[in-house]
Amino acid sequence: MRIAIGCDHAGYEYKEAIKGHLIEKGHEVSDHGTHDTSSVDYPDFVHPVSKDISDQHAHYGILICGTGNGVSMTANKYKEVRCGLCWNAEIAQLIRQHNNANIISLPARFVDIKDAIQMVDVFLSAQFEGGRHQRRIDKITSEIKFSC
Ligand code: RB5
């Protein structure tokens, strides 16, 4: 699988560990940085990953920052992206099964590396269930109409 990965300084150590794990498993990984622990602005590393998904250059994306929130907020600005924030393996499974997420975001300051790697493995192997979940996903980008 082709996987795009990006992080800020808080996620650097996790990105390196996850990248190594994925390469070992035979995946093709596009690493969009950051490349050390110097303080950076997370959107600079989220946009290239989100573009890889939008342009279909990658099947899935992985984003890591301190809380996982800044990266997921940025990624979800892209119409084609569904990025889910995860802190355990069950959520990692559900964002695929129910939300058809194409990017997982991880909070490096709140989960350990071993669990983060497990979440990535679960995320990449779980299947979207379709059906009522597809109907709900279709409504995410539909215009909200209401009267007042
Ligand atoms: C960086 O200190 C931190 O703000 C960032 O990693 C992330 O948690 C933002 O959402």
Backbone and ligand atoms as CSV (ligand in chain L), in Angstrom:
chain,resi,resn,atom,element,x,y,z
A,1,MET,N,N,0.833,-1.198,0.000
A,1,MET,CA,C,0.000,0.000,0.000
A,1,MET,C,C,0.876,1.259,0.000
A,2,ARG,N,N,0.379,2.321,-0.629
A,2,ARG,CA,C,1.108,3.605,-0.575
A,2,ARG,C,C,0.548,4.441,0.581
A,3,ILE,N,N,1.414,4.834,1.472
A,3,ILE,CA,C,0.995,5.534,2.684
A,3,ILE,C,C,1.786,6.837,2.829
A,4,ALA,N,N,1.033,7.935,3.046
A,4,ALA,CA,C,1.677,9.238,3.280
A,4,ALA,C,C,1.696,9.496,4.779
A,5,ILE,N,N,2.803,10.048,5.265
A,5,ILE,CA,C,2.923,10.283,6.709
A,5,ILE,C,C,3.489,11.683,6.958
A,6,GLY,N,N,3.011,12.315,8.019
A,6,GLY,CA,C,3.515,13.633,8.388
A,6,GLY,C,C,3.284,13.891,9.861
A,7,CYS,N,N,4.058,14.790,10.411
A,7,CYS,CA,C,3.950,15.086,11.857
A,7,CYS,C,C,4.586,16.436,12.136
A,8,ASP,N,N,4.387,16.926,13.370
A,8,ASP,CA,C,5.180,18.064,13.839
A,8,ASP,C,C,6.249,17.543,14.801
A,9,HIS,N,N,6.899,18.480,15.501
A,9,HIS,CA,C,7.990,18.090,16.407
A,9,HIS,C,C,7.529,17.116,17.490
A,10,ALA,N,N,6.274,17.280,17.945
A,10,ALA,CA,C,5.770,16.400,19.014
A,10,ALA,C,C,5.608,14.963,18.523
A,11,GLY,N,N,5.422,14.802,17.235
A,11,GLY,CA,C,5.175,13.466,16.691
A,11,GLY,C,C,6.359,12.842,15.990
A,12,TYR,N,N,7.490,13.561,15.970
A,12,TYR,CA,C,8.627,13.092,15.163
A,12,TYR,C,C,9.090,11.665,15.517
A,13,GLU,N,N,9.279,11.431,16.809
A,13,GLU,CA,C,9.770,10.116,17.241
A,13,GLU,C,C,8.777,9.017,16.831
A,14,TYR,N,N,7.489,9.325,16.940
A,14,TYR,CA,C,6.449,8.357,16.578
A,14,TYR,C,C,6.443,8.107,15.076
A,15,LYS,N,N,6.608,9.198,14.317
A,15,LYS,CA,C,6.630,9.036,12.857
A,15,LYS,C,C,7.759,8.114,12.430
A,16,GLU,N,N,8.920,8.315,13.006
A,16,GLU,CA,C,10.060,7.483,12.626
A,16,GLU,C,C,9.794,6.006,12.943
A,17,ALA,N,N,9.234,5.757,14.115
A,17,ALA,CA,C,8.947,4.367,14.519
A,17,ALA,C,C,7.872,3.753,13.615
A,18,ILE,N,N,6.827,4.514,13.321
A,18,ILE,CA,C,5.733,4.000,12.481
A,18,ILE,C,C,6.235,3.780,11.054
A,19,LYS,N,N,7.011,4.725,10.561
A,19,LYS,CA,C,7.558,4.594,9.195
A,19,LYS,C,C,8.408,3.331,9.077
A,20,GLY,N,N,9.299,3.123,10.030
A,20,GLY,CA,C,10.145,1.924,10.007
A,20,GLY,C,C,9.316,0.657,10.012
A,21,HIS,N,N,8.296,0.647,10.837
A,21,HIS,CA,C,7.407,-0.520,10.942
A,21,HIS,C,C,6.708,-0.784,9.604
A,22,LEU,N,N,6.218,0.276,8.974
A,22,LEU,CA,C,5.477,0.105,7.710
A,22,LEU,C,C,6.394,-0.355,6.580
A,23,ILE,N,N,7.587,0.200,6.529
A,23,ILE,CA,C,8.543,-0.202,5.484
A,23,ILE,C,C,8.915,-1.681,5.671
A,24,GLU,N,N,9.111,-2.060,6.911
A,24,GLU,CA,C,9.416,-3.466,7.223
A,24,GLU,C,C,8.298,-4.391,6.740
A,25,LYS,N,N,7.063,-3.890,6.808
A,25,LYS,CA,C,5.924,-4.705,6.365
A,25,LYS,C,C,5.704,-4.654,4.850
A,26,GLY,N,N,6.542,-3.889,4.152
A,26,GLY,CA,C,6.476,-3.870,2.690
A,26,GLY,C,C,5.654,-2.739,2.096
A,27,HIS,N,N,5.236,-1.781,2.922
A,27,HIS,CA,C,4.484,-0.642,2.392
A,27,HIS,C,C,5.434,0.397,1.787
A,28,GLU,N,N,4.869,1.201,0.867
A,28,GLU,CA,C,5.622,2.312,0.287
A,28,GLU,C,C,5.230,3.563,1.075
A,29,VAL,N,N,6.196,4.222,1.690
A,29,VAL,CA,C,5.869,5.345,2.580
A,29,VAL,C,C,6.414,6.662,2.017
A,30,SER,N,N,5.525,7.664,1.851
A,30,SER,CA,C,5.971,9.021,1.489
A,30,SER,C,C,6.057,9.822,2.773
A,31,ASP,N,N,7.248,10.184,3.154
A,31,ASP,CA,C,7.478,10.905,4.407
A,31,ASP,C,C,7.536,12.401,4.117
A,32,HIS,N,N,6.522,13.129,4.600
A,32,HIS,CA,C,6.455,14.575,4.361
A,32,HIS,C,C,6.989,15.393,5.531
A,33,GLY,N,N,7.732,14.746,6.423
A,33,GLY,CA,C,8.346,15.464,7.536
A,33,GLY,C,C,7.386,15.645,8.708
A,34,THR,N,N,7.799,16.310,9.696
A,34,THR,CA,C,9.048,16.994,9.900
A,34,THR,C,C,10.191,15.990,10.111
A,35,HIS,N,N,11.407,16.490,10.031
A,35,HIS,CA,C,12.530,15.559,10.045
A,35,HIS,C,C,13.418,15.662,11.278
A,36,ASP,N,N,12.986,16.420,12.267
A,36,ASP,CA,C,13.686,16.412,13.569
A,36,ASP,C,C,12.742,16.999,14.615
A,37,THR,N,N,13.248,17.255,15.793
A,37,THR,CA,C,12.364,17.696,16.880
A,37,THR,C,C,12.349,19.224,17.061
A,38,SER,N,N,12.894,19.975,16.103
A,38,SER,CA,C,12.802,21.440,16.185
A,38,SER,C,C,11.344,21.859,16.044
A,39,SER,N,N,10.969,22.905,16.775
A,39,SER,CA,C,9.581,23.361,16.775
A,39,SER,C,C,9.141,23.838,15.388
A,40,VAL,N,N,8.001,23.322,14.948
A,40,VAL,CA,C,7.466,23.654,13.618
A,40,VAL,C,C,5.958,23.878,13.724
A,41,ASP,N,N,5.338,24.276,12.620
A,41,ASP,CA,C,3.885,24.493,12.568
A,41,ASP,C,C,3.250,23.290,11.869
A,42,TYR,N,N,2.389,22.569,12.593
A,42,TYR,CA,C,1.865,21.303,12.068
A,42,TYR,C,C,1.172,21.402,10.693
A,43,PRO,N,N,0.462,22.526,10.358
A,43,PRO,CA,C,-0.206,22.512,9.040
A,43,PRO,C,C,0.758,22.327,7.873
A,44,ASP,N,N,2.013,22.800,8.052
A,44,ASP,CA,C,2.985,22.682,6.953
A,44,ASP,C,C,3.254,21.228,6.571
A,45,PHE,N,N,2.991,20.315,7.492
A,45,PHE,CA,C,3.267,18.899,7.245
A,45,PHE,C,C,1.986,18.102,6.969
A,46,VAL,N,N,0.870,18.736,7.269
A,46,VAL,CA,C,-0.426,18.084,7.022
A,46,VAL,C,C,-0.865,18.298,5.569
A,47,HIS,N,N,-0.640,19.501,5.051
A,47,HIS,CA,C,-1.107,19.775,3.681
A,47,HIS,C,C,-0.550,18.784,2.651
A,48,PRO,N,N,0.745,18.497,2.650
A,48,PRO,CA,C,1.232,17.530,1.644
A,48,PRO,C,C,0.630,16.135,1.788
A,49,VAL,N,N,0.378,15.715,3.023
A,49,VAL,CA,C,-0.241,14.391,3.230
A,49,VAL,C,C,-1.680,14.419,2.707
A,50,SER,N,N,-2.399,15.491,3.017
A,50,SER,CA,C,-3.795,15.610,2.574
A,50,SER,C,C,-3.872,15.685,1.052
A,51,LYS,N,N,-2.910,16.378,0.462
A,51,LYS,CA,C,-2.880,16.459,-1.015
A,51,LYS,C,C,-2.600,15.099,-1.620
A,52,ASP,N,N,-1.743,14.322,-1.013
A,52,ASP,CA,C,-1.482,12.962,-1.513
A,52,ASP,C,C,-2.771,12.140,-1.533
A,53,ILE,N,N,-3.614,12.323,-0.523
A,53,ILE,CA,C,-4.898,11.603,-0.487
A,53,ILE,C,C,-5.829,12.168,-1.554
A,54,SER,N,N,-5.962,13.486,-1.604
A,54,SER,CA,C,-6.864,14.127,-2.579
A,54,SER,C,C,-6.481,13.770,-4.011
A,55,ASP,N,N,-5.185,13.732,-4.273
A,55,ASP,CA,C,-4.703,13.459,-5.643
A,55,ASP,C,C,-4.547,11.966,-5.915
A,56,GLN,N,N,-4.952,11.153,-4.955
A,56,GLN,CA,C,-4.864,9.690,-5.071
A,56,GLN,C,C,-3.431,9.206,-5.297
A,57,HIS,N,N,-2.486,9.923,-4.701
A,57,HIS,CA,C,-1.091,9.460,-4.742
A,57,HIS,C,C,-0.796,8.504,-3.588
A,58,ALA,N,N,-1.697,8.486,-2.604
A,58,ALA,CA,C,-1.546,7.562,-1.475
A,58,ALA,C,C,-2.906,6.960,-1.149
A,59,HIS,N,N,-2.895,5.709,-0.682
A,59,HIS,CA,C,-4.155,5.068,-0.285
A,59,HIS,C,C,-4.609,5.592,1.077
A,60,TYR,N,N,-3.643,5.729,2.001
A,60,TYR,CA,C,-3.963,6.164,3.366
A,60,TYR,C,C,-2.908,7.142,3.855
A,61,GLY,N,N,-3.309,7.925,4.871
A,61,GLY,CA,C,-2.383,8.868,5.485
A,61,GLY,C,C,-2.308,8.662,6.988
A,62,ILE,N,N,-1.183,9.061,7.550
A,62,ILE,CA,C,-0.973,9.003,9.004
A,62,ILE,C,C,-0.414,10.351,9.434
A,63,LEU,N,N,-1.067,10.965,10.428
A,63,LEU,CA,C,-0.635,12.279,10.916
A,63,LEU,C,C,-0.457,12.205,12.430
A,64,ILE,N,N,0.573,12.851,12.913
A,64,ILE,CA,C,0.863,12.793,14.357
A,64,ILE,C,C,1.260,14.180,14.850
A,65,CYS,N,N,0.597,14.629,15.913
A,65,CYS,CA,C,1.052,15.815,16.640
A,65,CYS,C,C,0.852,15.539,18.118
A,66,GLY,N,N,0.967,16.550,18.962
A,66,GLY,CA,C,0.877,16.320,20.399
A,66,GLY,C,C,-0.459,15.736,20.816
A,67,THR,N,N,-1.541,16.378,20.389
A,67,THR,CA,C,-2.890,15.915,20.760
A,67,THR,C,C,-3.599,15.183,19.631
A,68,GLY,N,N,-3.075,15.271,18.431
A,68,GLY,CA,C,-3.755,14.711,17.259
A,68,GLY,C,C,-4.829,15.629,16.715
A,69,ASN,N,N,-5.118,16.707,17.424
A,69,ASN,CA,C,-6.225,17.575,17.012
A,69,ASN,C,C,-5.846,18.571,15.922
A,70,GLY,N,N,-4.719,19.249,16.092
A,70,GLY,CA,C,-4.330,20.249,15.078
A,70,GLY,C,C,-4.200,19.611,13.707
A,71,VAL,N,N,-3.574,18.433,13.667
A,71,VAL,CA,C,-3.385,17.779,12.360
A,71,VAL,C,C,-4.725,17.317,11.774
A,72,SER,N,N,-5.624,16.809,12.623
A,72,SER,CA,C,-6.901,16.336,12.054
A,72,SER,C,C,-7.772,17.511,11.621
A,73,MET,N,N,-7.749,18.611,12.373
A,73,MET,CA,C,-8.523,19.794,11.958
A,73,MET,C,C,-8.069,20.286,10.588
A,74,THR,N,N,-6.762,20.304,10.395
A,74,THR,CA,C,-6.216,20.776,9.115
A,74,THR,C,C,-6.580,19.810,7.993
A,75,ALA,N,N,-6.368,18.538,8.212
A,75,ALA,CA,C,-6.617,17.537,7.159
A,75,ALA,C,C,-8.088,17.522,6.745
A,76,ASN,N,N,-8.969,17.700,7.711
A,76,ASN,CA,C,-10.404,17.611,7.389
A,76,ASN,C,C,-10.940,18.823,6.643
A,77,LYS,N,N,-10.088,19.801,6.357
A,77,LYS,CA,C,-10.487,20.901,5.465
A,77,LYS,C,C,-10.550,20.429,4.011
A,78,TYR,N,N,-9.910,19.318,3.732
A,78,TYR,CA,C,-9.903,18.781,2.360
A,78,TYR,C,C,-11.150,17.923,2.168
A,79,LYS,N,N,-11.880,18.209,1.087
A,79,LYS,CA,C,-13.153,17.532,0.842
A,79,LYS,C,C,-12.997,16.010,0.768
A,80,GLU,N,N,-11.911,15.555,0.174
A,80,GLU,CA,C,-11.738,14.113,-0.044
A,80,GLU,C,C,-11.185,13.407,1.187
A,81,VAL,N,N,-10.821,14.189,2.204
A,81,VAL,CA,C,-10.188,13.581,3.388
A,81,VAL,C,C,-11.217,13.327,4.476
A,82,ARG,N,N,-11.108,12.146,5.083
A,82,ARG,CA,C,-11.821,11.869,6.332
A,82,ARG,C,C,-10.755,11.394,7.319
A,83,CYS,N,N,-10.397,12.297,8.215
A,83,CYS,CA,C,-9.329,12.017,9.168
A,83,CYS,C,C,-9.929,11.801,10.547
A,84,GLY,N,N,-9.623,10.657,11.160
A,84,GLY,CA,C,-10.151,10.338,12.481
A,84,GLY,C,C,-9.062,10.327,13.538
A,85,LEU,N,N,-9.358,10.975,14.647
A,85,LEU,CA,C,-8.430,11.023,15.788
A,85,LEU,C,C,-8.608,9.765,16.640
A,86,CYS,N,N,-7.513,9.078,16.913
A,86,CYS,CA,C,-7.588,7.789,17.632
A,86,CYS,C,C,-6.695,7.760,18.847
A,87,TRP,N,N,-7.185,7.121,19.889
A,87,TRP,CA,C,-6.338,6.895,21.066
A,87,TRP,C,C,-6.422,5.454,21.558
A,88,ASN,N,N,-7.143,4.594,20.849
A,88,ASN,CA,C,-7.042,3.157,21.135
A,88,ASN,C,C,-7.387,2.368,19.870
A,89,ALA,N,N,-7.112,1.072,19.917
A,89,ALA,CA,C,-7.247,0.243,18.713
A,89,ALA,C,C,-8.700,0.117,18.260
A,90,GLU,N,N,-9.630,0.125,19.210
A,90,GLU,CA,C,-11.036,-0.015,18.828
A,90,GLU,C,C,-11.497,1.188,17.996
A,91,ILE,N,N,-11.058,2.365,18.392
A,91,ILE,CA,C,-11.423,3.557,17.608
A,91,ILE,C,C,-10.754,3.500,16.236
A,92,ALA,N,N,-9.501,3.022,16.214
A,92,ALA,CA,C,-8.798,2.895,14.922
A,92,ALA,C,C,-9.565,1.972,13.974
A,93,GLN,N,N,-10.171,0.938,14.526
A,93,GLN,CA,C,-10.973,0.024,13.704
A,93,GLN,C,C,-12.266,0.704,13.250
A,94,LEU,N,N,-12.897,1.415,14.176
A,94,LEU,CA,C,-14.195,2.026,13.866
A,94,LEU,C,C,-14.100,3.177,12.865
A,95,ILE,N,N,-12.991,3.904,12.874
A,95,ILE,CA,C,-12.906,5.000,11.888
A,95,ILE,C,C,-12.811,4.455,10.464
A,96,ARG,N,N,-12.335,3.217,10.323
A,96,ARG,CA,C,-12.384,2.577,9.000
A,96,ARG,C,C,-13.775,1.974,8.762
A,97,GLN,N,N,-14.252,1.177,9.710
A,97,GLN,CA,C,-15.502,0.433,9.498
A,97,GLN,C,C,-16.699,1.366,9.314
A,98,HIS,N,N,-16.776,2.415,10.106
A,98,HIS,CA,C,-17.968,3.273,10.094
A,98,HIS,C,C,-17.767,4.591,9.345
A,99,ASN,N,N,-16.559,5.136,9.396
A,99,ASN,CA,C,-16.347,6.467,8.815
A,99,ASN,C,C,-15.546,6.432,7.520
A,100,ASN,N,N,-15.108,5.268,7.124
A,100,ASN,CA,C,-14.261,5.124,5.928
A,100,ASN,C,C,-13.125,6.153,5.941
A,101,ALA,N,N,-12.524,6.329,7.104
A,101,ALA,CA,C,-11.429,7.298,7.230
A,101,ALA,C,C,-10.289,6.909,6.304
A,102,ASN,N,N,-9.685,7.932,5.685
A,102,ASN,CA,C,-8.499,7.655,4.868
A,102,ASN,C,C,-7.221,8.212,5.507
A,103,ILE,N,N,-7.396,8.926,6.625
A,103,ILE,CA,C,-6.228,9.352,7.406
A,103,ILE,C,C,-6.509,9.081,8.879
A,104,ILE,N,N,-5.500,8.576,9.570
A,104,ILE,CA,C,-5.587,8.415,11.025
A,104,ILE,C,C,-4.718,9.501,11.655
A,105,SER,N,N,-5.239,10.140,12.709
A,105,SER,CA,C,-4.385,11.075,13.445
A,105,SER,C,C,-4.157,10.531,14.844
A,106,LEU,N,N,-2.933,10.719,15.330
A,106,LEU,CA,C,-2.516,10.125,16.602
A,106,LEU,C,C,-1.956,11.194,17.540
A,107,PRO,N,N,-2.333,11.120,18.830
A,107,PRO,CA,C,-1.848,12.091,19.824
A,107,PRO,C,C,-0.597,11.587,20.526
A,108,ALA,N,N,0.570,11.971,20.029
A,108,ALA,CA,C,1.834,11.407,20.527
A,108,ALA,C,C,2.041,11.640,22.021
A,109,ARG,N,N,1.484,12.715,22.525
A,109,ARG,CA,C,1.719,13.013,23.950
A,109,ARG,C,C,0.771,12.249,24.881
A,110,PHE,N,N,-0.123,11.459,24.296
A,110,PHE,CA,C,-1.128,10.786,25.127
A,110,PHE,C,C,-1.244,9.281,24.895
A,111,VAL,N,N,-0.465,8.750,23.966
A,111,VAL,CA,C,-0.451,7.295,23.747
A,111,VAL,C,C,1.013,6.864,23.624
A,112,ASP,N,N,1.317,5.591,23.959
A,112,ASP,CA,C,2.721,5.207,23.788
A,112,ASP,C,C,2.948,4.661,22.374
A,113,ILE,N,N,4.217,4.573,22.014
A,113,ILE,CA,C,4.570,4.221,20.628
A,113,ILE,C,C,4.032,2.852,20.245
A,114,LYS,N,N,4.123,1.902,21.174
A,114,LYS,CA,C,3.661,0.541,20.887
A,114,LYS,C,C,2.161,0.566,20.535
A,115,ASP,N,N,1.391,1.290,21.308
A,115,ASP,CA,C,-0.050,1.392,21.031
A,115,ASP,C,C,-0.310,2.144,19.723
A,116,ALA,N,N,0.486,3.169,19.455
A,116,ALA,CA,C,0.311,3.931,18.205
A,116,ALA,C,C,0.532,3.015,16.996
A,117,ILE,N,N,1.544,2.192,17.056
A,117,ILE,CA,C,1.828,1.256,15.958
A,117,ILE,C,C,0.683,0.253,15.815
A,118,GLN,N,N,0.175,-0.208,16.941
A,118,GLN,CA,C,-0.956,-1.154,16.884
A,118,GLN,C,C,-2.178,-0.480,16.238
A,119,MET,N,N,-2.421,0.787,16.580
A,119,MET,CA,C,-3.563,1.511,15.984
A,119,MET,C,C,-3.397,1.637,14.471
A,120,VAL,N,N,-2.178,1.911,14.045
A,120,VAL,CA,C,-1.917,2.016,12.603
A,120,VAL,C,C,-2.189,0.676,11.919
A,121,ASP,N,N,-1.725,-0.413,12.508
A,121,ASP,CA,C,-1.950,-1.743,11.918
A,121,ASP,C,C,-3.443,-2.057,11.820
A,122,VAL,N,N,-4.172,-1.755,12.869
A,122,VAL,CA,C,-5.621,-2.010,12.871
A,122,VAL,C,C,-6.298,-1.142,11.814
A,123,PHE,N,N,-5.925,0.131,11.774
A,123,PHE,CA,C,-6.493,1.072,10.801
A,123,PHE,C,C,-6.285,0.565,9.367
A,124,LEU,N,N,-5.087,0.083,9.079
A,124,LEU,CA,C,-4.782,-0.329,7.700
A,124,LEU,C,C,-5.434,-1.661,7.317
A,125,SER,N,N,-5.830,-2.446,8.297
A,125,SER,CA,C,-6.410,-3.748,7.937
A,125,SER,C,C,-7.939,-3.782,8.028
A,126,ALA,N,N,-8.542,-2.842,8.736
A,126,ALA,CA,C,-10.009,-2.852,8.870
A,126,ALA,C,C,-10.673,-2.432,7.562
A,127,GLN,N,N,-11.891,-2.932,7.351
A,127,GLN,CA,C,-12.622,-2.653,6.105
A,127,GLN,C,C,-13.844,-1.795,6.377
A,128,PHE,N,N,-14.134,-0.883,5.471
A,128,PHE,CA,C,-15.357,-0.073,5.548
A,128,PHE,C,C,-16.577,-0.977,5.376
A,129,GLU,N,N,-17.596,-0.747,6.205
A,129,GLU,CA,C,-18.788,-1.607,6.166
A,129,GLU,C,C,-19.859,-1.131,5.190
A,130,GLY,N,N,-19.761,0.093,4.681
A,130,GLY,CA,C,-20.736,0.595,3.698
A,130,GLY,C,C,-22.128,0.716,4.287
A,131,GLY,N,N,-23.163,0.514,3.442
A,131,GLY,CA,C,-24.559,0.538,3.902
A,131,GLY,C,C,-24.923,1.858,4.550
A,132,ARG,N,N,-25.502,1.785,5.753
A,132,ARG,CA,C,-25.956,3.009,6.426
A,132,ARG,C,C,-24.800,3.979,6.693
A,133,HIS,N,N,-23.594,3.435,6.782
A,133,HIS,CA,C,-22.445,4.309,7.043
A,133,HIS,C,C,-22.105,5.151,5.813
A,134,GLN,N,N,-22.304,4.560,4.627
A,134,GLN,CA,C,-22.075,5.342,3.405
A,134,GLN,C,C,-23.072,6.501,3.333
A,135,ARG,N,N,-24.339,6.208,3.672
A,135,ARG,CA,C,-25.362,7.266,3.652
A,135,ARG,C,C,-24.952,8.420,4.578
A,136,ARG,N,N,-24.437,8.081,5.740
A,136,ARG,CA,C,-24.040,9.112,6.706
A,136,ARG,C,C,-22.830,9.900,6.217
A,137,ILE,N,N,-21.893,9.181,5.610
A,137,ILE,CA,C,-20.711,9.867,5.069
A,137,ILE,C,C,-21.119,10.837,3.961
A,138,ASP,N,N,-22.071,10.401,3.130
A,138,ASP,CA,C,-22.529,11.277,2.045
A,138,ASP,C,C,-23.094,12.583,2.593
A,139,LYS,N,N,-23.652,12.532,3.785
A,139,LYS,CA,C,-24.241,13.741,4.374
A,139,LYS,C,C,-23.192,14.688,4.970
A,140,ILE,N,N,-21.971,14.217,5.142
A,140,ILE,CA,C,-20.946,15.082,5.745
A,140,ILE,C,C,-20.716,16.313,4.879
A,141,THR,N,N,-20.655,16.104,3.579
A,141,THR,CA,C,-20.334,17.216,2.686
A,141,THR,C,C,-21.563,17.818,2.017
A,142,SER,N,N,-22.762,17.333,2.386
A,142,SER,CA,C,-23.948,17.913,1.765
A,142,SER,C,C,-24.300,19.214,2.473
A,143,GLU,N,N,-24.930,20.095,1.727
A,143,GLU,CA,C,-25.263,21.416,2.262
A,143,GLU,C,C,-26.299,21.281,3.381
A,144,ILE,N,N,-26.120,22.033,4.452
A,144,ILE,CA,C,-27.103,22.009,5.531
A,144,ILE,C,C,-28.194,23.031,5.217
A,145,LYS,N,N,-29.449,22.548,5.160
A,145,LYS,CA,C,-30.543,23.457,4.853
A,145,LYS,C,C,-31.458,23.541,6.076
A,146,PHE,N,N,-31.715,24.718,6.545
A,146,PHE,CA,C,-32.650,24.886,7.647
A,146,PHE,C,C,-33.308,26.257,7.539
A,147,SER,N,N,-34.487,26.374,8.126
A,147,SER,CA,C,-35.174,27.660,8.074
A,147,SER,C,C,-35.196,28.264,9.475
A,148,CYS,N,N,-35.315,29.592,9.528
A,148,CYS,CA,C,-35.396,30.206,10.850
A,148,CYS,C,C,-36.477,31.281,10.848
L,1,RB5,C1,C,2.784,21.476,19.727
L,1,RB5,O1,O,3.262,21.928,20.939
L,1,RB5,C2,C,1.311,21.104,19.832
L,1,RB5,O2,O,0.538,22.237,19.978
L,1,RB5,C3,C,0.892,20.299,18.616
L,1,RB5,O3,O,1.684,19.169,18.539
L,1,RB5,C4,C,-0.529,19.787,18.584
L,1,RB5,O4,O,-0.875,19.158,19.777
L,1,RB5,C5,C,-1.543,20.726,18.108
L,1,RB5,O5,O,-2.728,20.361,17.953
